[in-house]
Amino acid sequence: MEKFKDVLSYVLGYLQKIGKSLMLPVAVLPAAAILMGFGYWFAEVIDPEFVISVIFLGAGGAIIGNIPVLFAAGVSYGLCKKRDGAAALAGVVAYFVFVTLLSPGNVEGIRGVLTDEMDLAFGNIDNAFIGIISGVIGGHTFNRFGGVELPKALGFFSGRRLVAIVAAFIALIISMPMLFVWPVVFTGLTNFGVAMADLGAFGAGVYGFFNRLLIPLGLHHALNAVFWFEGFGIADLELFLAGEGEAGVTGRYMAGYFPIMMFGLPGAALAMVHTANKENKSKVASIMIAGAFASFFTGITEPIEFSFLFVAPLLFLVHAFFTGISMIIAAAIPAISGFGFSAGVIDMALQAANPLAVNWWLLPIIGVGFFFLYYFSFRYLIVRFDIPTPGRRGKMEDEDEETEEGEEKESKHKKKARKVLELLGGKENIADFDYCVTRLRLKLKDTSKLDREKLKNAGATDISVSGKNVQVIMGTDTQFIADAMEALIYRE
C-alpha cells in the first residue's frame, strides 16, 4: 500500500509540474487576446478591411497560430531545473523534428502508403499535444545532458550546446513508433472531443465542475489544455480568439466562468467578511476586497479560493458544483464569450466585438444571480457548520516584519522570501522547489520543521501538506517571492 502511495504521489507531482509548465506559454495568450480584441473592435466600429484592424488581427493570429511551438518552448523551460533558455531551444528543435518527419509526405515515403485515416492524423501533427511532448523531451534532456562534458575534440558541443542535438535524436527515435501509434492516438483524442461535444451544455458543466476540483492538485491546467487547444478535437480557446468555429458553440468551455469569477466568488468573499469575528472584520475585509477586485477585473481567483479550499472542502465542493451549473446555463442559452487570460471584465470587454461572442451581455446578468447564490449559501454553511474561514479562529496577527517606508519592492520580496524559507526549515530542508501563479510548490525533506501558524502570519493564505509535498499560497506576488527564494536556495 505504501508503495502504491509513493507511486501515486510521484505521478501527481509530475503532472503538477507539467500543469505548472503550461502556465508559461498560456501566459502569452493575453497578448493575443488584446491584439485580436482591438482588431475586432476596429473592424466593427470602422470597417472590416480597416488597415489597423488587419494589422492587429494578424499580429494576434500569429500567436494563436503558433501555440504548439509556444508549448514546446514553454514546457521545456518550465521543466528545466536551471531555467535555462537552451532547454526551450531543445523543445522547439524536438517539435520541428516531429512535425517534419511525421508530415503526410514523409510518412508516405517511409511507410509506402498513406490511407485517408493516416492523412487526416498526420495532417494534424502540428498541434498542442505534440508541442507538450516536445517540451517534455526538451526539459528532461537539459536536466540530464546540460552538464555533460565531452572529450576535448568535441568540447565545443559540451553542456548546453549538446542539449538540442540530443533532443533532436530523441525526437527522431520516438517518431519511428509514432508512424504507427499516432493515427490510433489521434483517433482516440478526436473521439473524446466529439463525445464531449455531443454532451452539449451538460458536457461544459462536467468540465467546469472537474476543473475546479482539480485546482488543489494543480492539474486543472492539464484539463484546460484538453478543451482549449488543438489536438483533442475541441480547441475552444484557440478557435474563439481566432474568430473561427461555430457561433453559439465555440466558447462554451469558457463562458460560464464569467458569472463565477466576476460575481460568484466576490459574493463568497463578502460572506466570509460578514461571518468573521468582530475584531478581525477589517483585516479580513482588506484581504477579501483585494481578492474580489482581482477576481472581477482579471479573473484571478486563487486569493479567494485558497482562503477556504483547505479549511472547508465542503465550501469548495459547493463552489465546483456552482461552476458546473454556470457553465451549463451559459452554454444552454447560449450566452457566449471567451478570454485570453481568464474570465474577468477586462477580457469580456476585449472580446465583446468577437464574431463568436453571442449574447455575451447576458453573462453579467447571470452573474448577479450567482453573487447572491454564493453569498447566502456560503454564509449559511459557514455559520451552520462553524467553518473556520479567515477571521473565525482567534485574533488575526499582523505580519512579523513591517516593510520600511521607502523600501524597494525587490528587497521587500527578498525579506519575505527569507522569512518563508526559514519557516520551511531552511534551504537545507528543500528537496525540490517550484511555483505557480499564486502558490509555492515544494518538496521538503522533513515536514515537521514547517511552522504553519508563523507562515500564515508571514503572509501565507493557506498551507497544504500531502506527504512531503507542500503548497504555500502567497497570493499574486508569488512570482517575486519565488524568484527571491530561488536565489536564496541555489545562489547564496
FENQUIGI-V981496 format. One record per backbone hydrogen bond with DSSP energy under -1.0 kcal/mol. NH is the residue of the N-H (numbers start at 0). CO is the residue of the C=O. E is the energy in kcal/mol with one decimal. If there is no record, write none. Layout:
nh->NH co->CO e->E
nh->NH co->CO e->E
This chain:
nh->4 co->0 e->-2.2
nh->5 co->1 e->-2.4
nh->6 co->2 e->-2.4
nh->7 co->3 e->-2.9
nh->8 co->4 e->-2.8
nh->9 co->5 e->-2.2
nh->10 co->6 e->-2.6
nh->11 co->7 e->-2.8
nh->12 co->8 e->-2.3
nh->13 co->9 e->-2.5
nh->14 co->10 e->-2.6
nh->15 co->11 e->-2.2
nh->16 co->12 e->-1.7
nh->17 co->13 e->-2.1
nh->18 co->14 e->-2.8
nh->19 co->15 e->-2.9
nh->20 co->16 e->-2.4
nh->21 co->17 e->-1.6
nh->22 co->19 e->-1.3
nh->25 co->21 e->-2.0
nh->26 co->22 e->-1.8
nh->27 co->24 e->-1.5
nh->28 co->25 e->-1.6
nh->30 co->27 e->-1.3
nh->32 co->28 e->-2.9
nh->33 co->29 e->-2.7
nh->34 co->30 e->-2.4
nh->35 co->31 e->-2.8
nh->36 co->32 e->-2.3
nh->37 co->33 e->-2.5
nh->38 co->34 e->-2.0
nh->39 co->35 e->-2.6
nh->40 co->36 e->-2.1
nh->41 co->37 e->-2.8
nh->42 co->38 e->-2.1
nh->43 co->39 e->-2.2
nh->44 co->40 e->-2.9
nh->45 co->41 e->-2.4
nh->46 co->41 e->-1.3
nh->49 co->46 e->-2.1
nh->53 co->49 e->-2.1
nh->54 co->50 e->-2.2
nh->55 co->51 e->-2.7
nh->56 co->52 e->-2.7
nh->57 co->53 e->-2.2
nh->58 co->54 e->-2.5
nh->59 co->55 e->-2.5
nh->60 co->56 e->-2.4
nh->61 co->57 e->-1.5
nh->63 co->59 e->-2.1
nh->64 co->60 e->-2.8
nh->65 co->62 e->-1.1
nh->66 co->63 e->-1.2
nh->69 co->65 e->-2.1
nh->70 co->66 e->-2.6
nh->71 co->67 e->-2.2
nh->72 co->68 e->-2.4
nh->73 co->69 e->-3.1
nh->74 co->70 e->-2.7
nh->75 co->71 e->-1.3
nh->76 co->72 e->-2.3
nh->77 co->73 e->-2.5
nh->78 co->74 e->-2.1
nh->79 co->75 e->-1.1
nh->82 co->79 e->-1.1
nh->86 co->83 e->-1.5
nh->88 co->84 e->-2.0
nh->89 co->85 e->-2.0
nh->90 co->86 e->-2.1
nh->91 co->87 e->-2.1
nh->92 co->88 e->-2.5
nh->93 co->89 e->-2.5
nh->94 co->90 e->-2.1
nh->95 co->91 e->-2.4
nh->96 co->92 e->-2.0
nh->97 co->93 e->-2.3
nh->98 co->94 e->-2.6
nh->99 co->95 e->-1.7
nh->100 co->96 e->-2.5
nh->101 co->97 e->-2.4
nh->102 co->99 e->-1.3
nh->106 co->102 e->-2.6
nh->107 co->103 e->-2.3
nh->108 co->104 e->-1.7
nh->109 co->105 e->-2.4
nh->110 co->106 e->-3.2
nh->111 co->107 e->-1.9
nh->118 co->114 e->-2.7
nh->119 co->115 e->-2.1
nh->120 co->116 e->-2.2
nh->121 co->117 e->-3.1
nh->122 co->118 e->-1.4
nh->123 co->120 e->-1.1
nh->124 co->121 e->-1.1
nh->126 co->124 e->-1.8
nh->127 co->229 e->-1.2
nh->130 co->126 e->-1.8
nh->131 co->127 e->-2.4
nh->132 co->128 e->-2.1
nh->133 co->129 e->-2.6
nh->134 co->130 e->-2.1
nh->135 co->131 e->-2.4
nh->136 co->132 e->-2.1
nh->137 co->133 e->-2.6
nh->138 co->134 e->-2.7
nh->139 co->135 e->-2.2
nh->140 co->136 e->-2.2
nh->141 co->137 e->-1.9
nh->142 co->138 e->-2.0
nh->143 co->139 e->-1.8
nh->144 co->140 e->-3.1
nh->145 co->141 e->-2.6
nh->147 co->144 e->-1.5
nh->153 co->150 e->-1.9
nh->154 co->151 e->-1.5
nh->156 co->153 e->-2.0
nh->157 co->154 e->-1.9
nh->158 co->147 e->-3.0
nh->160 co->157 e->-1.3
nh->161 co->158 e->-1.3
nh->165 co->161 e->-2.5
nh->166 co->162 e->-2.6
nh->167 co->163 e->-2.1
nh->168 co->164 e->-1.8
nh->169 co->165 e->-2.5
nh->170 co->166 e->-2.6
nh->171 co->167 e->-2.1
nh->172 co->168 e->-2.4
nh->173 co->169 e->-2.6
nh->174 co->170 e->-1.9
nh->177 co->173 e->-1.6
nh->178 co->174 e->-1.1
nh->179 co->176 e->-1.7
nh->180 co->176 e->-2.6
nh->181 co->177 e->-2.0
nh->184 co->180 e->-2.3
nh->185 co->181 e->-3.6
nh->186 co->182 e->-2.0
nh->187 co->183 e->-2.2
nh->188 co->184 e->-2.7
nh->189 co->185 e->-2.7
nh->190 co->186 e->-2.3
nh->191 co->187 e->-1.9
nh->192 co->188 e->-2.2
nh->193 co->189 e->-2.6
nh->194 co->190 e->-2.5
nh->195 co->191 e->-2.4
nh->196 co->192 e->-2.3
nh->197 co->193 e->-2.3
nh->199 co->196 e->-1.5
nh->201 co->198 e->-1.1
nh->203 co->199 e->-1.4
nh->204 co->200 e->-1.8
nh->205 co->201 e->-2.4
nh->206 co->202 e->-2.3
nh->207 co->203 e->-2.4
nh->208 co->204 e->-2.4
nh->209 co->205 e->-2.2
nh->210 co->206 e->-2.4
nh->211 co->207 e->-1.7
nh->212 co->208 e->-1.8
nh->213 co->209 e->-1.8
nh->214 co->211 e->-1.3
nh->217 co->214 e->-1.1
nh->218 co->213 e->-1.7
nh->222 co->218 e->-1.7
nh->223 co->219 e->-2.5
nh->224 co->220 e->-1.8
nh->226 co->222 e->-1.2
nh->227 co->223 e->-2.8
nh->228 co->224 e->-1.4
nh->235 co->226 e->-2.4
nh->237 co->227 e->-2.1
nh->238 co->234 e->-2.6
nh->239 co->235 e->-1.8
nh->240 co->236 e->-2.5
nh->241 co->237 e->-1.6
nh->242 co->239 e->-1.6
nh->243 co->238 e->-2.5
nh->248 co->245 e->-2.1
nh->249 co->245 e->-2.8
nh->251 co->248 e->-2.1
nh->253 co->250 e->-1.8
nh->254 co->250 e->-2.5
nh->256 co->253 e->-2.0
nh->257 co->254 e->-1.5
nh->260 co->256 e->-3.1
nh->261 co->257 e->-2.5
nh->262 co->258 e->-1.1
nh->263 co->258 e->-2.4
nh->264 co->259 e->-3.0
nh->266 co->262 e->-1.8
nh->267 co->263 e->-1.9
nh->268 co->264 e->-2.6
nh->269 co->265 e->-2.2
nh->270 co->266 e->-1.9
nh->271 co->267 e->-1.9
nh->272 co->268 e->-1.7
nh->273 co->269 e->-2.4
nh->274 co->270 e->-1.3
nh->276 co->390 e->-2.9
nh->279 co->276 e->-1.8
nh->283 co->279 e->-2.8
nh->284 co->280 e->-2.8
nh->285 co->281 e->-1.9
nh->286 co->282 e->-1.7
nh->287 co->283 e->-2.9
nh->288 co->284 e->-3.0
nh->289 co->285 e->-1.4
nh->290 co->286 e->-2.1
nh->291 co->287 e->-3.0
nh->292 co->288 e->-2.4
nh->293 co->289 e->-2.1
nh->294 co->290 e->-2.4
nh->295 co->291 e->-2.8
nh->296 co->292 e->-2.7
nh->297 co->293 e->-2.0
nh->298 co->293 e->-1.1
nh->299 co->293 e->-1.3
nh->303 co->300 e->-1.2
nh->304 co->300 e->-2.7
nh->305 co->301 e->-2.8
nh->306 co->303 e->-1.2
nh->307 co->304 e->-1.3
nh->308 co->304 e->-1.7
nh->311 co->307 e->-1.9
nh->315 co->311 e->-1.7
nh->316 co->312 e->-2.4
nh->317 co->313 e->-2.2
nh->318 co->314 e->-2.4
nh->319 co->315 e->-2.4
nh->320 co->316 e->-2.3
nh->321 co->317 e->-2.8
nh->322 co->318 e->-2.1
nh->323 co->319 e->-2.1
nh->324 co->320 e->-2.2
nh->325 co->321 e->-2.5
nh->326 co->322 e->-2.3
nh->327 co->323 e->-2.1
nh->328 co->324 e->-2.6
nh->329 co->325 e->-2.6
nh->330 co->326 e->-2.2
nh->331 co->327 e->-2.3
nh->332 co->328 e->-1.9
nh->334 co->329 e->-3.2
nh->335 co->357 e->-3.4
nh->343 co->341 e->-2.0
nh->344 co->295 e->-2.8
nh->345 co->296 e->-1.7
nh->347 co->343 e->-2.1
nh->348 co->344 e->-2.4
nh->349 co->345 e->-2.2
nh->350 co->346 e->-2.1
nh->353 co->350 e->-1.5
nh->356 co->353 e->-2.3
nh->357 co->355 e->-1.2
nh->361 co->358 e->-1.9
nh->362 co->359 e->-1.6
nh->365 co->361 e->-2.6
nh->366 co->362 e->-2.3
nh->367 co->363 e->-1.8
nh->368 co->364 e->-1.1
nh->369 co->365 e->-1.7
nh->370 co->366 e->-2.1
nh->371 co->367 e->-1.6
nh->372 co->368 e->-2.1
nh->373 co->369 e->-2.8
nh->374 co->370 e->-2.4
nh->375 co->371 e->-2.5
nh->376 co->372 e->-2.0
nh->377 co->373 e->-2.9
nh->378 co->374 e->-2.4
nh->379 co->375 e->-2.1
nh->380 co->376 e->-2.5
nh->381 co->377 e->-2.7
nh->382 co->378 e->-2.0
nh->383 co->379 e->-3.2
nh->384 co->380 e->-2.3
nh->386 co->381 e->-1.7
nh->388 co->386 e->-2.2
nh->391 co->388 e->-1.6
nh->406 co->403 e->-2.3
nh->411 co->407 e->-1.9
nh->412 co->408 e->-2.6
nh->413 co->409 e->-1.8
nh->414 co->410 e->-2.3
nh->415 co->411 e->-2.2
nh->416 co->412 e->-2.7
nh->417 co->413 e->-2.4
nh->418 co->414 e->-1.8
nh->419 co->415 e->-2.7
nh->420 co->416 e->-2.6
nh->421 co->417 e->-2.0
nh->422 co->418 e->-2.0
nh->424 co->421 e->-1.3
nh->425 co->420 e->-2.5
nh->428 co->425 e->-1.8
nh->429 co->426 e->-1.2
nh->430 co->442 e->-3.2
nh->431 co->442 e->-1.5
nh->433 co->440 e->-2.5
nh->435 co->438 e->-2.9
nh->439 co->471 e->-3.1
nh->440 co->433 e->-3.0
nh->441 co->469 e->-3.1
nh->442 co->431 e->-2.3
nh->443 co->467 e->-2.6
nh->444 co->428 e->-2.6
nh->448 co->445 e->-1.3
nh->449 co->446 e->-1.5
nh->450 co->422 e->-2.1
nh->454 co->450 e->-1.8
nh->455 co->451 e->-2.2
nh->456 co->452 e->-2.0
nh->457 co->453 e->-1.4
nh->458 co->455 e->-1.4
nh->459 co->454 e->-2.3
nh->460 co->472 e->-3.2
nh->463 co->470 e->-2.7
nh->465 co->468 e->-3.1
nh->468 co->465 e->-2.2
nh->469 co->441 e->-3.2
nh->470 co->463 e->-2.7
nh->471 co->439 e->-2.4
nh->472 co->461 e->-2.5
nh->473 co->437 e->-1.7
nh->474 co->437 e->-1.9
nh->477 co->474 e->-1.4
nh->480 co->476 e->-1.8
nh->481 co->477 e->-3.4
nh->482 co->478 e->-2.5
nh->483 co->479 e->-1.8
nh->484 co->480 e->-2.6
nh->485 co->481 e->-2.9
nh->486 co->482 e->-1.8
nh->487 co->483 e->-1.9
nh->488 co->484 e->-2.9
nh->489 co->485 e->-2.6
nh->490 co->486 e->-1.9
